[in-house]
Amino acid sequence: MNMKENKILLVDDEKDIVDLMEEVLKKDGFSLIEKAYTGIEALESCREFMPNIVVLDVMLPDIDGIEVCRKIREFSICSILFLSAKNDDIDKILGLSSGGDDYITKPFSPREIVFRVKAQLRRQQFHSEERGLEEVLSAGPLTLDKDSGRVYKEGRELELTGREFMMLCYFMEHADKIISKEQLYEQVWGEYSSICDNTIMVHIRHLREKIEDNPSIPRQLVTIKGLGYKLKKRAG
């Protein structure tokens, strides 16, 4: 896919800002653009439009952007670029740890939006090429379709959150290899994440509850003491 064929969702309660971002992106060749002005509109549009990138204002009139980001991460692995009038490191860390990929402080140059969007798309393309062209992964009874975002166990579709899907996808792409908690932080939450070990453990437990026959005695997604976790290509 041509980079400029990617879909972009712009979210800000200030219509002038949204229109300005749309204008500069279209001048640069991007045409698949949708706009939203509230958190609820953003979530509805994200579910239907399925954008590759969301440019998301932190301060929205109904649901703040941080919570919108968390909700998006339940069903989508799109890149999320935060906009904020605040220039506080704590706010940046909070935004990035909630699942965001980048952070721009207002006021900003319109061209900066274009550069940041392109940077995220290049990153997506790089990871796609790095991980190979295989879109359907399998490990034991599990099948994961990266294109459709669906996971099956012995033909039965599993209901995974966006974060669980990202974790399982990364594990399946590196089946039979030990994955450290640090790798999971970087690949699933983002390299600037400040989440604690307990967060990883909770997500691992929830994932096991969905993919293992007996989550209390996991046979496929196993713990390697002191090192991390491993998803076995063949369970048992």
N, C-alpha and C positions, 0 to 999 in steps of 0.2 A: 504493500500500500504506500502511495505517495504520502509524505509527511503531512502535506496540507489537505489531505482527504480525511484526516482525523477529526473527530467531533469535539467541540469545545462548549462547555456550559459556563456562562458568566453570571455571577450572583452578587448583587449589591442593591441596597434599598435606594441608592441615589441613581436615578435614571440617566442623568447626564454622564456619570462615570461609566455605566454599562454601555451606553451608546458610543462613547469615545473609544472604549476598548474594542467594541465590535468594529468600529470604523477602521482602526489601525490594523486589526487582524485581517479584515477583508482586503485592505489595500495590499497586504503582504501575501494574499492568495488564499487565505483560509475562508471557506464558504459554509461549512457545516457548523453553524453557531446557533445556540439557543440562549435565551435570557430568562432570569428569574429575579424577583425583587424581595422575596421573603424566604425564610428557612423551609416552610412547608412547600412552597412552589419549587424550591431547589430539589427537595427530596422526591417530589412527584416527577419532576422533569428528569432527574437522574435515573430513576427507575425505568422510565419510558424511552428516553433518548439514549441512555447508556453511553455517556461521553467518555472520551479518552482522557480528557483533562477538565477539571473544574477549577475555575478561578473564583474563590470564595471569600467574601467579606466576613470579618469576625463579628462586627456589630450589625445585627439584623433586628428588625422590629418584633419578631415573634420568638424564634429559636436562635440562640447565638451560634455563630459559625463553628465554634468548637464542638458543640453538640451535634450540629448538622454533619460535621466531618465524622464523628463517631458513628452516627447512624448510617452514613454512606458506606463506611467500612464494614458494615454488617452484610452488605450484598455486592460491593464493587471494589475492584483493585485499581481503579482509575487514579491518575495523578491528581493531587489536590494542592493548589497554590493559594496560600492565604493572603488576603489584603487586610491591613489594619492601620488605623491612625496612631496606634501605640507603638513606641519604639523601646519596649522594655524586654530585657532578656528572658524574664520569667514568662511573659506572654508568648514569646517565640517558642520557648521550650514546651509550654503547654500546648500550643498549636501543633508543633511537630510530633509531640508524644501522643497526641490524639489520633494521629494517622496522616498528618499533612506531610507534603514532600518539599515545600519551599515556602518562603515568607517574604512579602514585599510590604514596606512601610509607606503609607500615604504621607505627603503627596509624592507621586511617582511620575516618571516620564512615561508617556504612552508606549514609546519604543521599548522600554524595559519589559513591559508585559509580553511583547512579541519575542524578545530574546529569552525570557524565562520560560515561556511556553515551548519554544523550539528546543531549549535545553532539556526540558522534561521529555519531549518526544524523542530526542536523540538518545536519552537514557533508556527509555522504553525499548527503542529499536536495538540498542546495544545489548540489553539483557535478553531480548528475544533471540538475537543472533547467537549470543553466548550460550544460551540454553538449547540452541538447535531448533530445527523446523518442526520437530515432532509435536503435534497438537494434542494427541491422545496418549496418555500415559497409563501404564498398568503396573500393578504390584500385587501379587497374590490374588485375592478375590476383588481387589479394587481397580476401578477404571475411572480416570479423570479426563474430562474433555475441556481443555483450556479455552477453546473457542466459544463454547456454549456456557462454560462455567458450571458444568454439572458433574456430579460424582456418583458412581454406582458401586454397589457391593453385590456381587453375584447377580447382576442384572437389576437389582432394586435400587432406585434412586435415593440418595441420602440428602437430608436437608442440613447444609452447612452454612454458617455465617460467612461473611466475606473474609474475616480474619482466619477462620478455620480453613477455608478454601486455600488462601494464600500459604498457610503453613503446610497443608497437605501437599499442595503443588510443589513447594520447595523440597519437601521430604522425598516425594516421588521422583523428582528430577535428579535427586542425589541418593537414590535407593542404595542400601547396603553401605552407606558411608556415615561416619559419625558427624552429627551436626551439633556444634556447641551452642550454648545459650546466646553467646555474643553474635554468632552468625544469624540466629533467629531474630535478635534485636535489629540487626542491620537490614536483613532481607524482608522482614514482615512488618516491623514497626518503624524502621528508619534509623539511620546511623546516629542521629542526635537524640534518640529516645532515652527517657529517664525512668522507664518502667522498672519495677523490681522483679526479682526472680520469681516471686509468688505469682505474678501475672502470667509468666510463661507456664508455670506448673498448672495453673487453673485452666489455661487454654489447652494444654496437653491432655489434661484429664477429660475435658469436654470432648476433645477430638477422639480420644480413646473410647468414650461412651458411645460414639457413633460408628466407629470402624471395627472395634474389637468384639469378638463373641463374648468374652469375659473381660471387661475393662479392669477388673481387680488383678487379673493375671494376664497382662498384655503379651501377645505372641508376635505381633507385627511391628507396632511402634514401641520399641523397648528403650529402657533407660540404660545408658552406659555410665556406671558410677564414676563421678569425678570428671567426666568428659562431655556428656551431653546426651543426645538421643540418636537412635538409628531406626529408620523404617526398612524392614526386611523386604527384599524382593519377593521372597516366598515366606509366608507366615508359617510358624511352627517351631 
